[in-house]
Amino acid sequence: MSNNNQSNKQDSSNISPMFTIPPSPITSIPPPPSPAAFYQSYMQAAAMYAFHQQQQQQQQFFQHMFSVPPPPLPTSNISTGNRPSSLLTDNSQRRSTDVRQLSISKTDYQDRKRNIFSSSSSLRDNNNKNISNKRLYNFDQSSRNDDRNIPRREPSILSPVSKRRRINNNKIEDEYHDSSSDEETNNVSITKTKPQYVRTCTSELYYRRDEQNSRLIHATQKLKDLCEKFRSDVLVQREKFRKDNKIFDEPDHSNMFHKAKQISSNIKSNKSQIKSKDVSSESGEEDEDEEEEEEGEEEGEATAASLASDNLLTLEIERKQQVSDRLHPELWFNEYKQGNDGPVCRCSNDDRKFGIRHQMFYGEKSISPCDKWNNNAGRLFHYRITLTPETNFVLKEPTVITYDDHDYIFEGFSVLSHVSLANVNDCIVVYHNIDYAIGLEEETPLEHYTIEELDLLQQYLLIDVCELYDIQWQPLNNNNNISTCTCYHFFPRFARILPDNGKELLHPAEQIQYFLKHLKPLMPNDLYLRCKSMSVDAWDKYVSKVQGSIVWFPKHRPAAIRLDQLDRENSSYPVIVHFGIRPAVLSIQYNQEYRQAYKSYLKVFFLLKNRTPTDEDKANLRDKEQRLKQIVAKHAEQLKREIVVEISSEYAYRTGFKSDIIQRSLLLSSLHDHLRFHQSLTELENQLLGYQFHNRWLMQLALTHPSGNYVLHNNLGPNPDHVKNTLANCRIRNTVYGDRKQLFRPITKRGVSTLFKIMAKKAKTCEHISEITNYERLEFLGDALLELLVSIHLFFLFPQFDEGRLSTFRVGLIQNHFFTSLARNLCLQHFIIYNHGPDLCSHSALNHALANSFEALMGAIYLDGGLAIVDKILSKILFYQDKQLTDIWNNLQEYPLKIQYPNSDRHLIEQVPLLKQLTKFEQDIGVEFQHIRMLAQAFCTRPIPQNDLTIEDNERLEFLGDTVLNFVVSDYLYRHFPEHHEGHLSLLRSCTVSNPTQAVIYDELGMQVYVDYVREQLRITTPKLFEKSLKAKADVFEAFIAALFIDQGLESIYAFCRATIFPRLQDFISTQHWNDPKSNLQHCCLALRDPNDRNPPLPEYRVLKSIGSSNNVQYKVGVFFRKQRLSVGIGRSIHDAEMTAAKNALEQHAQMFPLLNYQKSVLASSNHHHHHHNSKRRIATTVNKNENNRQQPFSLRNVKTRGDVSSMIITSAKVTS
């Protein structure tokens, strides 16, 4: 509130007229009673007057910011030629008004911040305040300009909650960053509101309105002449340079590839010769050396590709350094279809014919060309491009064009589209380790412009200056003879704020005129001849005009750089000084020697972190650290990122604009393909799936390969190196960096430490959105979903099949190669997002990714539309247009027990004692079956005699119940564990649906009593092995789940699991029940390995003896580590005996494994945080009442009465409904 009040006061002072006499409080002072008092009052008044005079001079210095604003401009779109005479005032008054509007319109940048999700605005606002405290203004965070309620992220089924990536407050500034100038204006705060209308300024000189259609604007002959002059004077010289130097001819790298492989093979042969000499000199260790030689050959084969890649990088750097027209050896430039390390695409010719990584977007068709000499009114949709946050995109002195005595400030771009873009998600890009969201905000159609002007500006800014050569501006089609329009037109926005809360955009003709006027040599001949003799003040005045602007070199590469200083002292021509940054491929991180040393250092560091280091270990770590320092010192000057470049200004041209235009232009590289991708998703929805997503982010997430994390995190267009190079040469100087670790934290999953940290996290109390931006989690859910749907259809379609045959059919339908064929039927290879690297261009990798993406897509449809929609779409995909097979698949038969009595069979309870006895179990669990014979069948174990009560045993029910329980648990884990990756969710699911867990619930619910009663009533003669067999108990429990599902549906299963299964997850996490003893022992042994040992010793299990007869055998297994037996275990199977042996080894030799202490510390920290978080939300009396219960593992036996179990299930069902 204080900031708003201050801004309001400041605004009120701004609109008051300038005064020439002291203000009224001074003139109204009553006369003092005495001369001394009068003198004192006079001095006070004089001091006050001097103070106001000083303020007035300061205000005049800022171009009369306290002027009276002109009356509101008319809102009519009819062209009126010259402005009304009533609006004309003296130039100083008009200029002072616009300068005030200039200061206000700067805050319009903040107004463009979009709320990607409804609940993430506060988080994004906090991030903006934290990371942008070095900006020019403290903008008000309350104003938002998002009228569309479009979900941006993966939705929660209960509510579309959003979660944005947090940005660390810590900032890293450039070595040459001077932040003092930015801090001077940090106290300015102006409240912003959304403009009520947007229009373009008029000009009868360049535009005329159509007589029949008032919205249609045509170009005059004057405008055509201006465009032709701009093309001939500006664009032609750069086009000639590109043609002469064959810029758009892709270099031939065949010889370079061959040379790189030859170098790597020579290195490998030299290593083998050295090893052979060592072997011959040491005859006493021949066998060991032979083994090491074989291992070295295997390792050499494994690293052959990486060596070839490193050699190719070296050769590519050497090639680019020999380019003749290079502006400076330290400045990197862009080449067509080339990255900084070689060709961008290394795919085969067949693979280049599809995929968004090759800018081939499915369903993209030719667009009839727009009329280039009018505004094509009624055909184009107009959207303003927004950016959130605006850190590093706001300049203290932005590019300004003065027209008709008004200042128009550059604020970004608008996009003109041939189709509606209402359902497009925000485009997420990463610059300087900061997560930016590029959004669209629809505005009223623009009038005064032509397509030819926009095309000229696009070519000048994006191709001639920014050198974005790899963007495919037009749709790719097979017939090159068909003329087509560009996919999108971009309108540069130079805007001013109108007094009646409107906004006026400068028409493109004046922009072209401005660029023509300012495109002139940086050092004209007259200035060059007298620059040495100019006074210091005169020279500084000229330098101040061009300092921080972009200078253009039409005949060099790169074509543009930022001018930081201009030095006239030490050369004939003044020298341009540029503080730049070299590309990442030239940094120390890409040095092969440094990478190997750093990898070795990290290996030792993390090993010692998990165990108590000895003096030898500490010395080894110090040596590796010292080795790293030596490498860095050796290559410090050669591989440093920050550089100072001096370039002669002889061939430099002024452009008249600054870095803000460059940085906003580079965003178009990302947005352009993002819009094309979402247009292709419309084809996937309409033509292939037949389903419209409510949340497009889910759809995009299902199509994102794990390697696509890089694509989504950077999303720098078809050639990221082009954007990075131009950004390094022309970015704003005072760059603020975010925290890279915090940015990539959600996708980090490797390492034992990360495993235990993630698995120690408790379930969220409500559904949360995950920050993991790939399809792995959706694949986890989709896999369980498809298994459920296939199992349901097979179960009801083939009632004559037993469990074994049903399982065989199911395995055939849920295999990856089958999902791959279904994915290709959906043409997912045209939509999947994954990194364009040589290791992912093989057919096998693509097929595996397609199968996973198909599963993830089904999971996304389930979250977006529900289970019935997925079932319908799956049947369509399976059988295409075969109506007969589709009808067979969809028309499921009723279950045999329900056919006899469709409504209910509870009337048989009084007639059959068995059913009457089962009603007690219903009362215990709080569930009443409509068909109670389903419950009897679930408790009927095989084999059984022929009977009319249950008809068959529970074997087929086990088949269905297993998949139902698996899906319900998977769904819960997906929604309530947002920080867990697919592997972590699989570990939790495995322990949740395992046989021991099901057997425990089986015992707690007292199922054994009713199973025995059913056996007795049906005269089942098989021996009772339930007391000893966990598998038999789990089978009965799964059959019960299937019976409940068939009788009452899936919601009853959710309610039952919420009462009996899901509360156990906290105990599983606290006790690390997910980490079985064998896996835990292997982790502990690996933590003790020698860093230099390529084959670390692992625990070995040996069967020592078997005890008992063949039908009741027990095995005794011993576990050995480093040729020493740690412990033994006994079990009914070899697997159970190995588990027991590993568990005993961990208990008996706990002091041997320091990793166990680390696990305990992680759990203790997690439990403390969870307890502290819950204590704030829990009432003190409830805490005291349940304190003892919380310390005990969850068990239904702790519930006082069976009625409590019933109430838990009923309450869960009510909450769900």
KAPEKA-V86949 format. One record per run of one state. SS is the DSSP state (A for helix, B for strand, O for the rest). FROM is the first residue (numbers start at 1). LEN is the number of residues. If there is no record, write none. Layout:
# KAPEKA-V86949
<<SS | FROM | LEN> <SS | FROM | LEN>>
This chain:
# KAPEKA-V86949
<<O | 1 | 1> <A | 2 | 13> <O | 15 | 9> <A | 24 | 4> <O | 28 | 7> <A | 35 | 27> <O | 62 | 23> <A | 85 | 3> <O | 88 | 3> <A | 91 | 16> <O | 107 | 1> <A | 108 | 4> <O | 112 | 9> <A | 121 | 11> <O | 132 | 40> <B | 172 | 2> <O | 174 | 6> <A | 180 | 4> <O | 184 | 13> <B | 197 | 4> <O | 201 | 6> <B | 207 | 3> <O | 210 | 7> <B | 217 | 3> <O | 220 | 1> <A | 221 | 24> <O | 245 | 9> <A | 254 | 28> <O | 282 | 1> <A | 283 | 20> <O | 303 | 1> <A | 304 | 18> <O | 322 | 4> <B | 326 | 1> <O | 327 | 8> <B | 335 | 1> <O | 336 | 2> <B | 338 | 2> <O | 340 | 2> <B | 342 | 2> <O | 344 | 7> <A | 351 | 3> <O | 354 | 2> <A | 356 | 3> <O | 359 | 15> <B | 374 | 1> <O | 375 | 6> <B | 381 | 8> <O | 389 | 11> <B | 400 | 4> <O | 404 | 2> <B | 406 | 12> <O | 418 | 9> <B | 427 | 5> <O | 432 | 2> <B | 434 | 9> <O | 443 | 8> <A | 451 | 15> <O | 466 | 8> <B | 474 | 1> <O | 475 | 11> <B | 486 | 1> <O | 487 | 1> <B | 488 | 11> <O | 499 | 3> <B | 502 | 4> <O | 506 | 2> <A | 508 | 11> <O | 519 | 1> <B | 520 | 2> <O | 522 | 3> <A | 525 | 6> <O | 531 | 5> <A | 536 | 11> <O | 547 | 2> <B | 549 | 4> <O | 553 | 4> <B | 557 | 1> <O | 558 | 2> <B | 560 | 3> <O | 563 | 2> <B | 565 | 3> <O | 568 | 7> <B | 575 | 7> <O | 582 | 2> <A | 584 | 3> <O | 587 | 1> <A | 588 | 3> <O | 591 | 1> <A | 592 | 18> <O | 610 | 5> <A | 615 | 20> <O | 635 | 7> <B | 642 | 7> <O | 649 | 4> <B | 653 | 6> <A | 659 | 31> <O | 690 | 6> <A | 696 | 7> <O | 703 | 1> <B | 704 | 1> <O | 705 | 3> <A | 708 | 7> <O | 715 | 5> <A | 720 | 11> <O | 731 | 5> <B | 736 | 2> <O | 738 | 2> <A | 740 | 8> <O | 748 | 4> <A | 752 | 8> <O | 760 | 16> <A | 776 | 22> <O | 798 | 5> <A | 803 | 11> <O | 814 | 2> <A | 816 | 10> <O | 826 | 2> <A | 828 | 3> <O | 831 | 2> <B | 833 | 1> <O | 834 | 4> <A | 838 | 3> <O | 841 | 2> <A | 843 | 23> <O | 866 | 1> <A | 867 | 13> <O | 880 | 3> <A | 883 | 8> <O | 891 | 5> <A | 896 | 5> <O | 901 | 5> <A | 906 | 3> <O | 909 | 4> <A | 913 | 13> <O | 926 | 6> <A | 932 | 7> <O | 939 | 16> <A | 955 | 22> <O | 977 | 5> <A | 982 | 11> <O | 993 | 2> <A | 995 | 10> <O | 1005 | 2> <A | 1007 | 12> <O | 1019 | 11> <A | 1030 | 19> <O | 1049 | 1> <A | 1050 | 11> <O | 1061 | 1> <A | 1062 | 9> <O | 1071 | 6> <A | 1077 | 10> <O | 1087 | 13> <B | 1100 | 8> <O | 1108 | 2> <A | 1110 | 3> <O | 1113 | 1> <B | 1114 | 8> <O | 1122 | 2> <B | 1124 | 8> <O | 1132 | 2> <A | 1134 | 15> <O | 1149 | 1> <A | 1150 | 3> <O | 1153 | 2> <A | 1155 | 21> <O | 1176 | 4> <A | 1180 | 11> <O | 1191 | 5> <A | 1196 | 3> <O | 1199 | 3> <A | 1202 | 15> <O | 1217 | 1>>
